[in-house]
Amino acid sequence: MTTGRQLSARLPGTVRSVAAWDASSPILTTGVEGNDLDTTVVGAVDLNAKVLWHRRFKGKPTKPRLTRDRTVWIAHSGPQCPELTLLDVTGKIVDTCTPQCDPSEVLGSFVVLPDGFIALWLPAGQGHVAPPWLPSKWDRLRRWFPTKRARAAPGYRHARLARHDLDGRAKWSTVLPLRDIAFRGCVYIGRGTGGKILQTPPWTPRIVEAGGPTALLVSGSRVAATVRCGDSGIAVTFFVDTDTGRLIGKTAPGPTHLQAIAGPGTFLIGSQGYGVFITRRYDAAGVSTEEWPTHAQMLIDPRGVISGPESQNTSGAQYFVRFGTDGDVHRGPKLSGYHTAYPALDNNGAAVFWRDGWLQTVTANLRMRRLLELRTELMGRVLLLEDGHIVVDLAGELVIVRDPQLGPLSDGIWPCADGGLQGNPVIV
């Protein structure tokens, strides 16, 4: 069990994302304020659970992207297009950037580079609420009517990946077309099928969205951007050259869910659903070089060993697993429950995560130890800070507990969600 006090910080909003500059720094949070889903609350909390500051921005909350110089970029609504605002460690506004975009686009995700940003822009889907920065009623209406006169420009019916300077100007822009997709697990039955279950013919999505919590990853010379059909959950990951924006390759359509950076220019793409339960490694050419018959919240230690709790939308048995060579999967402890807060890995190889009402660890020897009972549906991710401090968000509260048996966060390439405490999945 844990030792010491359990500390709680009550913030003015419901926490959605957490990050930290380093193991001893304040904890940054973004969330929503009550039932107002269009207001982002940004806050900072220290390890004694003291709220240091908070401020509000217009727009739905996104993940904070922290930098090495102890600043943080926050995405929010602007007068016409989404804006990115830079805050310092005290919450003071340092800079604001408006990335070049079409007013009918929405920001799906972004990451921070040393000299700017890479942004995943999405078209407004049928039935989506028009954001407040659209300049006129006609621009709002044209999203719903498929007439020639009202149809949006063809270039903005697809997702788009762009690299921006710090002043917002686009260095390159690449269209990521999600059209004529098909997947063997997608079937239908209805009028005209004679009562038979048939394969769904290729389709173009009505709603295009970012493909999961790590839809945008940058590793050296490559960007991995995952775009998903909002109706079916079928997605495609596009591999793009970081410097030029040239499309290198893409995955076949599938139920992609979790992704991670595996090394320079290489990525792990996990899929689950429609009878699929698999993770593949892709190289810098966008080619699958290895695969495992599992899908997990992946952690990667300094030796490149991959492990984590399995994640599957079924009632079947799930385990904490370790990925082996030649596609082998080694099963550790059997896991109860389903919802899981993304784990963090310490330098001794112990993974700490929340699942089925308990904060728990699985050691390097694949032995499970329960730390603390937290009876709630906890999602998000776990942060592991100095002296064994564990940070989780619990129904709007930030809970901080300490387990002296845990070491500092591993220095592996992917020791926790988003690849590190700063929540900015970029390796340059």
C-alpha positions in Angstrom: 0.0 0.0 0.0 1.0 3.6 -0.4 2.5 5.6 2.5 2.0 9.2 3.5 -1.0 11.3 2.9 -3.4 11.3 0.0 -3.6 14.9 -1.2 -6.4 16.3 -3.3 -6.5 19.6 -5.2 -9.9 21.0 -6.1 -9.8 22.9 -9.3 -12.5 25.2 -10.7 -12.9 22.9 -13.7 -13.2 19.1 -14.4 -9.7 17.9 -15.2 -9.2 16.4 -18.7 -5.4 16.4 -19.2 -2.4 16.6 -16.9 1.3 17.3 -17.7 4.5 18.6 -15.9 7.7 20.2 -17.0 9.8 17.8 -14.9 9.6 15.6 -11.9 9.6 18.4 -9.4 7.7 21.1 -11.3 4.1 22.2 -10.9 1.5 20.0 -12.5 -0.4 21.6 -15.5 -4.0 20.8 -16.1 -6.6 21.5 -18.7 -10.3 20.8 -18.3 -13.9 22.1 -18.6 -15.8 24.4 -16.3 -18.9 22.6 -15.0 -21.4 22.0 -17.9 -19.8 24.7 -20.0 -18.0 22.4 -22.6 -16.9 25.5 -24.6 -14.6 27.0 -21.9 -11.1 25.7 -21.2 -9.8 26.0 -17.6 -6.0 25.9 -17.4 -4.4 25.5 -13.9 -1.2 24.7 -12.1 -0.9 22.7 -8.8 2.2 21.9 -6.8 3.1 18.5 -5.2 1.4 19.6 -1.9 -1.9 19.9 -3.9 -1.9 23.7 -3.6 -3.5 25.4 -6.6 -1.0 28.0 -7.8 -3.1 29.7 -10.5 -5.8 29.1 -13.1 -7.2 31.0 -16.0 -9.9 30.5 -18.7 -10.0 30.4 -22.5 -12.8 30.2 -24.9 -13.1 26.8 -26.7 -13.1 23.1 -25.9 -10.1 21.9 -23.9 -7.2 20.2 -25.6 -4.0 18.7 -24.2 -1.4 21.2 -22.9 1.8 21.1 -24.8 4.7 21.9 -22.5 8.2 23.1 -23.6 11.7 22.6 -22.2 11.9 26.4 -21.4 9.0 26.0 -18.9 6.3 27.4 -21.0 3.1 25.8 -22.2 1.0 26.2 -25.4 -2.8 26.1 -25.1 -5.2 25.8 -28.1 -8.4 27.8 -27.9 -11.0 29.7 -30.0 -10.0 33.0 -31.7 -12.0 35.7 -33.5 -11.9 33.8 -36.8 -9.7 30.7 -36.5 -8.2 28.7 -33.6 -5.4 30.3 -31.7 -2.4 29.0 -29.8 -1.4 31.0 -26.6 1.9 30.6 -24.8 1.9 30.8 -21.0 4.8 30.9 -18.7 5.1 29.0 -15.4 3.1 31.6 -13.5 0.2 31.5 -16.0 1.2 34.9 -17.6 0.5 35.2 -21.4 3.8 35.4 -23.3 2.7 35.1 -26.9 -0.3 34.3 -29.1 -0.2 32.7 -32.6 -2.9 32.2 -35.2 -1.9 29.3 -37.5 -3.0 29.7 -41.1 -6.2 27.8 -41.8 -9.5 28.0 -43.6 -12.3 29.4 -41.4 -14.3 26.2 -42.0 -11.6 24.0 -40.5 -11.2 22.9 -36.9 -8.0 22.0 -35.1 -7.9 18.3 -34.5 -4.5 18.1 -32.8 -1.2 19.9 -32.6 2.3 19.3 -31.4 5.2 21.8 -30.7 8.5 21.8 -32.5 11.5 23.9 -31.6 10.7 26.3 -34.5 6.9 26.1 -34.7 4.1 23.6 -34.8 2.6 20.7 -36.7 -1.2 20.8 -36.8 -3.8 18.3 -37.9 -6.7 20.3 -39.5 -10.1 18.7 -39.9 -13.1 19.6 -42.0 -16.4 20.4 -40.2 -18.5 17.3 -40.4 -22.2 17.0 -41.2 -24.1 17.6 -38.0 -21.2 19.2 -36.2 -21.8 22.4 -34.3 -20.3 25.4 -36.2 -17.5 27.0 -34.1 -17.9 30.6 -33.1 -15.0 31.8 -35.3 -16.9 31.2 -38.6 -17.4 34.7 -40.0 -20.9 34.5 -41.4 -24.2 32.7 -41.3 -23.6 31.5 -44.9 -20.3 29.9 -43.8 -22.2 28.1 -41.0 -24.9 26.8 -43.4 -22.6 25.6 -46.1 -21.5 22.7 -43.8 -24.9 21.0 -43.9 -26.2 21.6 -47.5 -24.6 19.4 -50.2 -25.8 21.7 -53.1 -23.2 23.0 -55.5 -23.7 26.5 -54.3 -23.2 25.7 -50.7 -20.6 22.9 -50.9 -17.3 23.6 -49.1 -14.2 23.7 -51.3 -12.9 20.2 -52.2 -9.6 20.8 -50.4 -11.3 21.2 -47.1 -13.5 18.1 -47.3 -10.5 16.1 -46.1 -8.1 16.3 -43.2 -5.0 18.4 -43.7 -1.6 18.3 -42.1 0.5 21.5 -41.9 3.8 22.7 -40.5 3.6 26.2 -39.2 6.2 28.7 -38.1 6.0 30.3 -34.7 4.1 33.2 -36.3 1.5 30.9 -37.8 2.6 30.9 -41.4 2.4 27.5 -43.1 5.8 26.0 -44.3 4.0 23.2 -46.0 0.5 21.7 -46.2 -0.5 18.1 -47.1 -4.0 16.8 -47.7 -4.8 13.5 -46.0 -7.7 12.1 -48.0 -9.9 9.6 -46.2 -12.1 8.3 -49.1 -13.2 5.0 -50.6 -12.3 3.2 -47.4 -13.3 -0.4 -46.8 -12.8 -2.9 -44.1 -13.7 -6.5 -44.0 -15.2 -6.2 -40.5 -17.8 -3.6 -41.6 -21.0 -5.3 -42.7 -24.6 -4.4 -43.1 -28.1 -5.9 -43.5 -31.2 -4.2 -44.7 -33.5 -3.7 -47.6 -32.2 -5.2 -50.8 -29.9 -7.7 -49.0 -32.4 -10.5 -49.0 -31.8 -11.0 -45.2 -28.1 -11.6 -45.8 -25.2 -9.9 -44.0 -23.1 -8.3 -46.7 -19.7 -6.5 -46.8 -20.1 -2.8 -46.6 -19.0 -1.3 -50.0 -16.2 1.3 -49.9 -17.4 4.7 -48.6 -16.2 8.2 -47.9 -16.8 9.4 -44.3 -19.4 12.0 -43.5 -17.5 13.0 -40.4 -13.7 13.0 -40.2 -12.0 13.2 -36.8 -8.6 12.9 -35.2 -7.8 9.2 -34.7 -7.4 8.7 -30.9 -5.5 10.4 -28.1 -2.2 10.2 -29.9 -3.4 11.0 -33.4 -0.3 13.2 -34.1 3.2 11.9 -33.4 6.6 13.3 -34.6 9.8 11.2 -34.6 12.8 12.7 -36.4 12.1 12.9 -40.1 8.6 11.4 -39.9 5.1 12.5 -38.8 2.4 9.9 -38.1 -1.0 11.4 -38.4 -4.1 9.2 -37.8 -7.4 10.3 -39.3 -10.6 8.4 -38.4 -14.1 8.0 -39.8 -16.4 9.3 -37.1 -19.3 7.0 -38.0 -17.4 3.7 -38.1 -14.2 4.2 -36.1 -12.2 3.0 -39.1 -8.9 5.0 -39.5 -5.8 5.4 -41.6 -2.4 6.5 -40.4 -0.5 8.7 -42.8 3.3 8.9 -42.7 4.6 12.3 -43.8 8.1 13.8 -44.2 8.7 16.3 -41.4 10.7 18.7 -43.5 8.9 18.7 -46.8 5.4 17.5 -46.1 5.7 14.7 -48.7 3.4 11.8 -48.1 5.6 8.7 -47.6 3.0 6.0 -47.0 -0.1 5.0 -45.1 -1.7 2.1 -43.3 -4.5 0.1 -44.6 -7.9 1.2 -43.1 -8.6 -0.4 -39.8 -9.9 0.2 -36.2 -6.7 2.0 -35.1 -6.8 3.1 -31.5 -3.5 3.6 -29.7 -0.2 4.7 -31.2 3.3 5.3 -29.8 6.8 6.4 -31.0 9.0 3.3 -31.2 12.3 5.0 -32.3 13.7 7.5 -34.8 11.2 7.6 -37.7 9.4 4.5 -36.4 6.0 4.0 -34.8 3.7 1.5 -33.1 0.1 1.4 -34.4 -2.4 -0.5 -32.4 -5.8 -1.6 -33.6 -8.8 -3.3 -31.8 -12.4 -3.9 -32.7 -14.3 -5.6 -35.5 -12.5 -8.8 -34.5 -9.1 -7.2 -34.8 -6.6 -7.2 -31.9 -3.1 -6.4 -33.1 -0.1 -4.0 -32.9 2.3 -3.3 -35.8 5.6 -1.6 -36.0 6.1 0.7 -39.0 9.5 2.0 -40.2 10.5 5.3 -41.8 9.3 4.1 -45.2 5.8 3.5 -43.8 6.2 -0.3 -44.1 5.0 -2.7 -41.4 8.1 -4.7 -40.2 6.7 -6.5 -37.1 3.4 -7.4 -35.5 2.0 -8.8 -32.3 -1.5 -10.3 -31.6 -2.3 -7.8 -28.8 -3.4 -4.2 -28.3 -2.2 -2.4 -25.1 -1.5 0.9 -23.5 2.2 0.8 -24.5 5.2 1.6 -22.5 8.8 1.3 -23.8 11.8 1.1 -21.6 15.4 2.1 -22.4 16.2 -1.3 -23.9 13.2 -1.0 -26.3 11.1 -3.5 -24.5 7.4 -2.9 -24.9 4.8 -3.7 -22.3 1.5 -2.5 -20.9 -2.1 -3.4 -19.9 -4.2 -4.8 -22.7 -7.1 -2.7 -24.0 -9.9 -4.4 -25.8 -13.6 -3.6 -26.2 -14.8 -7.1 -25.2 -15.6 -9.0 -22.0 -12.8 -11.5 -22.6 -9.8 -12.0 -20.4 -7.1 -9.2 -20.6 -3.6 -9.2 -19.2 -0.6 -7.1 -18.5 1.6 -8.1 -21.4 5.2 -7.8 -22.6 5.9 -7.8 -26.4 8.5 -10.4 -27.3 10.6 -11.0 -30.4 9.2 -12.6 -33.5 5.6 -11.5 -32.6 5.5 -13.3 -29.3 3.4 -11.9 -26.4 4.2 -12.8 -22.8 1.3 -12.7 -20.5 1.7 -11.3 -17.0 -1.1 -10.8 -14.4 -4.7 -11.1 -15.5 -6.5 -7.8 -15.2 -10.0 -7.2 -13.9 -12.3 -4.5 -15.2 -11.9 -2.5 -18.4 -11.4 1.3 -18.1 -7.7 2.1 -17.5 -5.7 5.3 -16.8 -2.7 5.2 -19.1 0.3 3.9 -17.0 3.7 5.3 -16.3 6.9 3.3 -16.1 9.6 3.9 -13.4 13.3 3.3 -13.9 13.1 -0.1 -12.2 10.6 -1.4 -14.8 7.5 -1.1 -12.6 4.3 0.2 -14.3 1.8 2.2 -12.2 -1.8 2.6 -13.5 -5.4 2.7 -12.3 -7.9 0.0 -13.3 -11.1 -1.5 -11.8 -11.1 0.8 -8.7 -7.5 0.4 -7.8 -4.2 2.2 -8.3 -1.8 -0.6 -8.8 1.7 -1.5 -10.1 3.1 -4.4 -12.1 6.8 -4.9 -11.5 9.5 -5.9 -14.0 9.0 -9.5 -12.9 5.3 -9.2 -13.9 4.0 -9.3 -10.3 1.0 -7.1 -9.4 0.8 -5.0 -6.3 -2.2 -2.9 -5.2 -1.5 0.6 -3.9 -4.7 2.4 -3.2 -8.4 1.9 -3.7 -10.0 4.7 -5.8 -13.6 3.7 -6.6 -14.4 5.7 -9.7 -14.3 5.5 -13.5 -10.8 7.0 -13.8 -9.4 7.7 -17.3 -6.7 10.0 -18.5 -3.1 9.2 -17.7 -0.9 8.7 -14.6 2.0 11.0 -13.9 5.0 9.7 -12.0 7.0 12.5 -10.3 9.9 12.8 -7.8 10.1 10.7 -4.7 7.5 8.2 -5.9 4.7 10.8 -6.2 1.8 9.6 -8.3 -0.6 12.0 -9.9 -4.1 11.0 -11.2 -7.2 13.1 -12.0 -10.2 11.8 -10.1 -13.6 13.2 -11.1 -12.5 16.8 -11.3 -10.0 16.5 -8.4 -6.2 16.0 -8.8 -5.2 13.3 -6.4 -1.5 13.0 -5.3 -0.2 10.0 -3.4 3.3 8.7 -2.7 4.7 5.2 -3.0 8.4 5.1 -1.8 9.0 1.8 -3.6 8.6 3.6 -7.0 11.6 5.1 -8.7 11.7 8.1 -11.0 10.1 8.0 -14.4 12.0 5.7 -16.9 14.1 7.4 -19.5 12.8 5.1 -22.2 11.5 6.5 -25.4 7.8 6.1 -24.4 7.6 5.8 -20.5 4.0 7.1 -20.2 1.1 8.5 -22.3 2.2 11.2 -24.9 5.8 10.0 -24.5 6.8 12.0 -21.5 5.7 14.3 -18.7 5.5 17.3 -21.0 2.7 15.8 -23.0 4.3 16.7 -26.3 4.9 13.5 -28.4 7.8 14.8 -30.4 11.3 13.4 -30.7 13.6 15.6 -32.9 
